[in-house]
């Protein structure tokens, strides 16, 4: 029964990707435009040959897509095409790979039953499911973190150290909040590995070498501020924000704002009922925690976790990983609480819940049937809510009108009409449709946008 449910939740990630979510949000379209332009020109949408970071929207916004997202997508779409379903299917495939990583990591930390429970809780996680169906770079972060942790903890062999360090570096590139999360997660991981199996010199040398070498360009670009434009805009420590909110530029008030934002990430409405207020991040039909995570909290209240549990030390790592992601999100002021910016913490919440559930199964014969009943009941409700209720509610959140306009005009060659109908849309969304439905090249469509003063090179 467990395998059947996990298989269903894995397969359904690929169902109806061009229809649910509706539309194609500008972040998705901008990433897709960079992929298509790179395949045609060897450069991103806004130029730059073989870049580490692909500038998004225009050259002055400070928003970027990262190499660990764009380059694998180039290979993927070379095989599966440039349609909406293809771009979203990449996220779905990475999500399934994340679930496999949860199984192997759980098995390495505990036993095979731990691995199966990690897999089950992950398969039913509302956020892991949601971001498995949207074509943007945060979707790859859970996969990178889970597999980085797995190779780091698997052994003391040098090649595991190299894989662990390399994947942690890629995670830092993948999504900016992960960089703040890793600042707390990496020390906790090193502590756990040392306490569990010790750290041998070949492993440590390979881990540090790969992490350091691959991260060096990222560190440099961060210190110089070249890729910090977006964070400087939305940071709670931004002088503009502090002046607006507190009428002072004193950074201590940034800490006050972070504390308030952390509170919103811990409210019952966010965790258990409706998630955040953005239909791209949450269906608004469940909280950010799935039913099995909530069940684990109930089991904890009834004393399921023993004080001498073998999972306590790794539980500390999971708590650090989960709350470090919340802290990274709390350092920003827009869309608070923000389920997207905490995506790097979700696998740690999944693993923590799985370990609590295993403790419950070892202490009570009633735990297994309760877990299965809750899992099947929640999955039935969630899939109904997602595929029946959610599409209508999320229309505006995914720029559905732009997609409908493109489908109505561009196959007929009416690209001027398309641009006129969507004159308020960001150019990257229009660029994607001009290339796919309008059959224009990257340079040709960019020229049309440039002539309309819609794109800044």
C-alpha positions as CSV (number, residue, x, y, z in Angstrom):
1,X,0.0,0.0,0.0
2,X,2.8,2.4,0.8
3,X,4.6,1.6,-2.5
4,X,1.4,2.1,-4.5
5,X,0.8,5.5,-2.9
6,X,4.3,6.7,-3.4
7,X,4.2,5.5,-7.0
8,X,1.0,7.4,-7.6
9,X,2.2,10.6,-6.1
10,X,5.4,10.3,-8.2
11,X,3.6,9.7,-11.4
12,X,1.0,12.4,-10.9
13,X,3.7,14.9,-10.8
14,X,3.9,14.6,-14.6
15,X,0.2,14.7,-15.3
16,X,-1.4,17.7,-17.0
17,X,1.7,19.9,-16.7
18,X,0.6,22.3,-19.4
19,X,-2.8,22.8,-17.7
20,X,-2.1,22.8,-13.9
21,X,-0.9,25.3,-12.9
22,X,-2.6,27.3,-15.6
23,X,-0.8,29.8,-17.7
24,X,3.0,30.2,-17.6
25,X,4.3,32.6,-15.0
26,X,6.9,35.2,-16.1
27,X,9.6,33.6,-14.0
28,X,9.0,30.3,-15.9
29,X,8.9,32.1,-19.2
30,X,12.1,34.1,-18.5
31,X,14.0,30.9,-17.6
32,X,12.6,29.2,-20.7
33,X,13.6,32.2,-22.9
34,X,17.2,32.0,-21.6
35,X,17.3,28.3,-22.4
36,X,16.0,28.8,-26.0
37,X,18.3,31.7,-26.6
38,X,21.3,29.8,-25.3
39,X,20.6,26.9,-27.6
40,X,20.4,29.3,-30.6
41,X,23.2,31.8,-29.8
42,X,25.4,30.3,-27.0
43,X,24.3,33.3,-24.8
44,X,21.5,34.2,-22.5
45,X,18.4,36.1,-23.4
46,X,20.2,39.4,-22.5
47,X,23.6,38.4,-23.8
48,X,26.6,36.9,-22.0
49,X,28.4,33.9,-23.4
50,X,28.3,30.7,-21.3
51,X,27.5,32.7,-18.1
52,X,27.4,31.5,-14.5
53,X,24.3,33.6,-14.0
54,X,21.8,34.4,-16.7
55,X,20.3,37.9,-16.3
56,X,16.5,37.9,-16.2
57,X,13.9,40.5,-17.3
58,X,16.3,43.3,-18.1
59,X,19.9,44.0,-17.3
60,X,19.2,46.4,-14.4
61,X,16.9,44.4,-12.2
62,X,19.6,42.3,-10.5
63,X,17.6,39.0,-11.0
64,X,19.3,35.9,-12.4
65,X,18.9,32.3,-13.3
66,X,21.7,30.1,-12.2
67,X,23.9,27.7,-14.2
68,X,22.8,24.5,-12.3
69,X,19.3,25.2,-13.5
70,X,19.8,26.5,-17.1
71,X,22.4,24.2,-18.4
72,X,20.7,20.9,-17.5
73,X,17.5,22.4,-19.0
74,X,19.3,23.0,-22.2
75,X,20.0,19.3,-22.5
76,X,16.5,18.3,-21.3
77,X,14.7,20.5,-23.8
78,X,17.0,19.5,-26.6
79,X,15.4,16.1,-26.2
80,X,11.8,16.9,-25.0
81,X,11.2,20.2,-26.8
82,X,10.5,23.8,-25.7
83,X,6.8,23.5,-24.8
84,X,5.4,24.4,-21.4
85,X,5.0,20.8,-20.4
86,X,8.6,20.0,-21.2
87,X,10.0,22.8,-19.0
88,X,7.7,21.8,-16.1
89,X,8.5,18.1,-16.6
90,X,12.1,18.9,-15.8
91,X,11.1,20.1,-12.4
92,X,8.9,17.0,-11.9
93,X,11.9,14.8,-12.8
94,X,14.1,16.6,-10.4
95,X,11.4,16.2,-7.7
96,X,11.3,12.5,-8.2
97,X,15.1,12.4,-7.9
98,X,14.7,14.3,-4.7
99,X,12.3,11.6,-3.4
100,X,14.9,9.0,-4.3
101,X,17.5,11.0,-2.4
102,X,15.2,11.1,0.7
103,X,14.9,7.3,0.6
104,X,18.7,6.7,0.4
105,X,19.5,9.4,3.0
106,X,16.9,8.1,5.4
107,X,18.2,4.6,4.9
108,X,21.8,5.8,5.6
109,X,20.9,7.7,8.7
110,X,18.5,5.1,10.1
111,X,17.5,1.9,8.3
112,X,15.3,0.8,5.3
113,X,12.1,1.6,7.2
114,X,13.4,5.1,7.9
115,X,14.1,5.5,4.2
116,X,10.5,4.4,3.2
117,X,9.0,6.8,5.7
118,X,11.1,9.7,4.4
119,X,9.9,8.7,0.9
120,X,6.3,8.6,1.9
121,X,6.3,11.9,3.8
122,X,8.2,13.6,0.9
123,X,5.8,12.2,-1.7
124,X,2.9,13.8,0.2
125,X,4.6,17.1,1.0
126,X,2.4,19.9,-0.4
127,X,5.4,22.2,-1.2
128,X,7.5,19.5,-2.7
129,X,4.5,18.6,-4.9
130,X,3.8,22.2,-5.8
131,X,7.3,23.1,-6.8
132,X,7.6,19.8,-8.8
133,X,5.2,21.4,-11.3
134,X,6.6,24.9,-11.8
135,X,9.5,25.6,-14.1
136,X,11.8,27.7,-12.0
137,X,15.2,27.4,-10.4
138,X,14.1,27.0,-6.7
139,X,12.6,23.6,-7.7
140,X,16.1,22.0,-8.0
141,X,17.3,23.1,-4.5
142,X,15.8,20.3,-2.4
143,X,17.3,17.7,-4.7
144,X,20.8,19.2,-4.5
145,X,20.6,19.5,-0.7
146,X,19.3,16.0,-0.1
147,X,21.9,14.3,-2.3
148,X,24.7,16.6,-1.0
149,X,23.8,15.5,2.5
150,X,23.6,11.8,1.5
151,X,27.1,11.7,-0.1
152,X,28.6,13.7,2.8
153,X,27.3,11.3,5.4
154,X,27.6,8.0,3.4
155,X,31.3,7.3,4.0
156,X,34.7,8.8,4.6
157,X,35.9,8.0,1.1
158,X,37.4,10.9,-0.8
159,X,35.0,10.7,-3.8
160,X,32.0,11.0,-1.4
161,X,33.6,14.1,0.0
162,X,34.1,15.5,-3.5
163,X,30.4,14.7,-4.4
164,X,29.1,16.2,-1.2
165,X,31.1,19.4,-1.4
166,X,30.4,19.8,-5.1
167,X,26.6,19.4,-4.6
168,X,26.6,21.8,-1.7
169,X,28.3,24.4,-3.9
170,X,25.7,23.8,-6.7
171,X,23.0,24.3,-4.1
172,X,24.5,27.7,-3.2
173,X,24.3,28.7,-6.8
174,X,20.8,27.4,-7.4
175,X,18.8,29.7,-5.2
176,X,20.0,32.8,-3.2
177,X,18.3,31.9,0.2
178,X,20.2,28.6,0.2
179,X,23.4,30.6,0.8
180,X,22.2,31.9,4.1
181,X,20.7,28.4,5.0
182,X,24.1,26.7,4.3
183,X,25.9,29.1,6.6
184,X,24.1,27.3,9.5
185,X,23.5,23.9,7.9
186,X,27.1,23.1,7.0
187,X,28.5,23.4,10.6
188,X,25.7,21.2,11.9
189,X,26.4,18.6,9.2
190,X,30.1,18.6,10.0
191,X,29.3,18.2,13.7
192,X,26.9,15.3,13.1
193,X,29.4,13.5,10.8
194,X,32.2,13.9,13.2
195,X,30.1,12.5,16.1
196,X,28.8,9.7,14.0
197,X,31.8,8.3,12.1
198,X,34.6,10.8,12.5
199,X,36.1,12.8,9.6
200,X,39.1,11.4,7.8
201,X,41.7,13.6,6.0
202,X,41.0,12.3,2.4
203,X,37.3,13.0,2.8
204,X,37.8,16.4,4.3
205,X,40.4,17.5,1.7
206,X,38.1,16.5,-1.2
207,X,35.0,18.1,0.4
208,X,36.8,21.4,1.1
209,X,38.5,21.5,-2.3
210,X,35.4,21.0,-4.4
211,X,33.3,23.2,-2.2
212,X,35.9,25.9,-2.2
213,X,36.9,25.8,-5.9
214,X,33.3,25.7,-7.2
215,X,32.1,28.4,-4.7
216,X,34.9,30.8,-5.4
217,X,33.2,32.7,-8.3
218,X,30.0,32.9,-6.3
219,X,31.8,34.3,-3.2
220,X,33.5,36.9,-5.4
221,X,30.3,38.0,-7.2
222,X,28.5,38.2,-3.8
223,X,31.2,40.3,-2.2
224,X,31.4,42.6,-5.1
225,X,27.7,43.0,-5.1
226,X,27.3,42.0,-8.7
227,X,24.6,39.5,-8.0
228,X,23.1,41.1,-4.9
229,X,20.8,43.6,-6.6
230,X,17.6,41.6,-5.9
231,X,18.5,40.9,-2.2
232,X,19.4,44.6,-1.6
233,X,16.0,45.5,-2.9
234,X,14.0,43.1,-0.7
235,X,16.2,42.8,2.4
236,X,14.8,43.9,5.8
237,X,18.2,45.6,6.3
238,X,17.7,47.8,3.2
239,X,17.9,51.4,4.3
240,X,14.9,52.2,2.1
241,X,12.8,49.6,3.7
242,X,13.9,50.6,7.2
243,X,13.1,54.2,6.5
244,X,9.6,53.3,5.2
245,X,8.8,50.9,8.0
246,X,10.6,52.4,11.1
247,X,11.7,55.9,10.0
248,X,15.3,55.1,10.6
249,X,18.2,53.4,8.9
250,X,19.4,51.6,12.1
251,X,20.1,48.0,11.1
252,X,19.0,46.8,14.5
253,X,15.4,47.4,13.3
254,X,16.2,44.8,10.6
255,X,16.5,42.2,13.4
256,X,13.1,43.3,14.7
257,X,11.6,42.8,11.3
258,X,13.2,39.4,11.0
259,X,11.7,38.4,14.4
260,X,8.3,39.4,13.2
261,X,8.7,37.6,9.9
262,X,9.8,34.4,11.8
263,X,6.6,34.6,13.8
264,X,4.5,34.6,10.6
265,X,6.4,31.5,9.4
266,X,5.3,29.7,12.5
267,X,1.6,30.6,12.6
268,X,-1.0,27.8,12.4
269,X,-2.6,29.4,9.3
270,X,0.7,29.2,7.4
271,X,1.8,25.8,8.7
272,X,-1.5,23.9,8.9
273,X,-4.3,25.6,7.1
274,X,-3.6,27.8,4.0
275,X,0.1,28.3,3.5
276,X,1.2,31.7,2.3
277,X,-0.9,34.2,0.3
278,X,0.7,33.6,-3.1
279,X,-1.0,31.0,-5.3
280,X,2.3,30.2,-7.0
281,X,3.7,29.1,-3.6
282,X,0.7,27.4,-2.1
283,X,-2.6,26.0,-3.2
284,X,-4.3,27.9,-0.3
285,X,-6.2,24.6,0.3
286,X,-3.6,23.1,2.7
287,X,-0.9,24.5,4.9
288,X,2.8,24.2,4.1
289,X,3.0,21.0,6.2
290,X,1.3,17.9,4.9
291,X,-0.9,15.6,6.9
292,X,2.0,13.3,7.8
293,X,4.1,16.1,9.2
294,X,1.1,17.2,11.3
295,X,0.6,13.6,12.4
296,X,4.2,13.5,13.5
297,X,3.6,16.6,15.7
298,X,0.6,14.8,17.2
299,X,2.7,11.7,18.0
300,X,5.3,13.9,19.6
301,X,2.6,15.4,21.9
302,X,1.7,11.9,23.0
303,X,5.4,11.1,23.8
304,X,6.4,9.1,20.7
305,X,10.0,10.4,20.8
306,X,12.2,8.8,23.4
307,X,14.9,10.8,25.2
308,X,17.5,8.2,24.1
309,X,16.3,8.0,20.5
310,X,19.0,7.1,18.0
311,X,17.6,9.9,15.8
312,X,18.2,12.8,18.2
313,X,21.5,14.0,16.8
314,X,20.3,13.9,13.2
315,X,17.1,15.5,14.4
316,X,19.2,18.5,15.5
317,X,20.6,18.7,11.9
318,X,17.1,18.6,10.5
319,X,15.9,21.4,12.9
320,X,18.9,23.5,11.9
321,X,18.2,22.9,8.2
322,X,14.5,23.7,8.6
323,X,14.8,26.8,10.7
324,X,17.8,28.2,8.8
325,X,15.6,28.3,5.7
326,X,12.9,30.1,7.7
327,X,15.5,32.6,8.8
328,X,16.7,33.2,5.2
329,X,13.1,33.9,4.2
330,X,12.6,36.1,7.3
331,X,15.4,38.4,6.1
332,X,13.2,39.6,3.3
333,X,10.1,41.8,3.5
334,X,7.9,41.0,0.5
335,X,5.3,38.2,0.5
336,X,5.8,37.3,4.2
337,X,5.5,34.4,5.1
338,X,7.0,33.1,1.9
339,X,6.8,29.4,1.2
340,X,9.0,29.7,-1.9
341,X,12.0,31.0,0.0
342,X,11.8,28.2,2.6
343,X,11.9,25.5,0.0
344,X,15.4,24.4,1.0
345,X,14.1,23.6,4.5
346,X,11.2,21.4,3.4
347,X,13.3,18.2,3.0
348,X,14.5,18.6,6.6
349,X,11.0,18.9,7.9
350,X,10.1,15.8,5.9
351,X,13.0,13.8,7.4
352,X,12.3,15.0,10.9
353,X,8.6,13.9,10.6
354,X,9.6,10.5,9.2
355,X,11.9,9.8,12.2
356,X,9.1,10.7,14.6
357,X,6.7,8.4,12.7
358,X,9.3,5.6,12.9
359,X,9.6,6.1,16.7
360,X,5.8,5.8,16.9
361,X,5.7,2.6,14.9
362,X,8.3,1.1,17.2
363,X,6.3,2.0,20.3
364,X,2.7,1.3,19.2
365,X,1.1,-1.4,17.0
366,X,-1.6,1.2,16.1
367,X,0.8,3.6,14.4
368,X,1.2,1.8,11.1
369,X,-2.5,1.7,10.2
370,X,-3.0,5.3,11.4
371,X,-0.1,6.5,9.2
372,X,-1.5,4.7,6.1
373,X,-5.0,5.9,6.7
374,X,-3.9,9.5,7.1
375,X,-1.6,9.2,4.0
376,X,-4.4,7.8,1.8
377,X,-7.0,10.3,3.1
378,X,-4.8,13.3,2.7
379,X,-3.5,12.3,-0.8
380,X,-7.1,11.8,-2.0
381,X,-8.1,15.3,-0.7
382,X,-5.0,17.0,-1.9
383,X,-5.1,15.6,-5.5
384,X,-8.8,16.6,-5.8
385,X,-8.0,20.1,-4.4
386,X,-5.0,20.5,-6.7
387,X,-6.5,19.4,-10.0
388,X,-10.1,20.5,-9.5
389,X,-10.1,23.6,-7.2
390,X,-6.7,25.1,-7.6
391,X,-6.5,25.8,-11.4
392,X,-9.4,28.4,-11.3
393,X,-8.0,30.1,-8.2
394,X,-4.5,30.4,-9.6
395,X,-5.2,31.9,-13.0
396,X,-4.1,35.4,-12.3
397,X,-1.0,34.2,-10.4
398,X,0.4,32.5,-13.5
399,X,-0.2,35.1,-16.1
400,X,-2.8,33.0,-17.8
401,X,-4.2,35.9,-19.9
402,X,-0.7,36.4,-21.6
403,X,-0.6,32.7,-22.5
404,X,-4.2,32.8,-23.9
405,X,-3.4,35.9,-25.9
406,X,-0.3,34.2,-27.3
407,X,-2.2,31.1,-28.3
408,X,-4.9,33.2,-30.0
409,X,-2.6,35.5,-32.0
410,X,0.9,34.1,-32.6
411,X,0.0,30.9,-34.6
412,X,-1.7,33.3,-37.1
413,X,1.4,35.5,-37.3
414,X,-0.2,38.4,-35.4
415,X,2.8,39.2,-33.3
416,X,2.2,43.0,-33.4
417,X,-1.2,42.5,-32.0
418,X,0.2,40.2,-29.3
419,X,2.6,42.8,-28.2
420,X,-0.1,45.5,-28.2
421,X,-2.4,43.3,-26.1
422,X,0.3,42.7,-23.5
423,X,2.1,46.0,-23.4
424,X,2.2,45.9,-19.5
425,X,3.8,42.5,-19.3
426,X,7.5,42.0,-18.7
427,X,9.4,41.3,-21.9
428,X,10.7,37.9,-21.0
429,X,7.3,36.4,-20.9
430,X,6.5,37.8,-24.4
431,X,10.0,36.7,-25.7
432,X,9.3,33.1,-24.9
433,X,6.0,33.0,-26.8
434,X,7.4,34.9,-29.8
435,X,10.0,32.2,-30.1
436,X,7.8,29.2,-29.5
437,X,4.3,30.0,-30.8
438,X,5.5,32.8,-33.2
439,X,8.4,30.8,-34.6
440,X,10.8,33.7,-34.4
441,X,14.5,33.4,-33.5
442,X,15.9,34.7,-30.3
443,X,17.5,37.7,-32.1
444,X,14.5,38.4,-34.3
445,X,12.0,38.4,-31.4
446,X,14.4,40.4,-29.2
447,X,14.6,43.1,-32.0
448,X,10.8,43.3,-32.0
449,X,10.8,43.8,-28.3
450,X,13.7,46.2,-28.4
451,X,11.9,48.3,-31.0
452,X,9.0,48.5,-28.7
453,X,11.3,49.7,-25.9
454,X,10.5,46.6,-24.0
455,X,13.9,45.1,-23.4
456,X,17.2,46.5,-22.1
457,X,20.3,44.9,-23.4
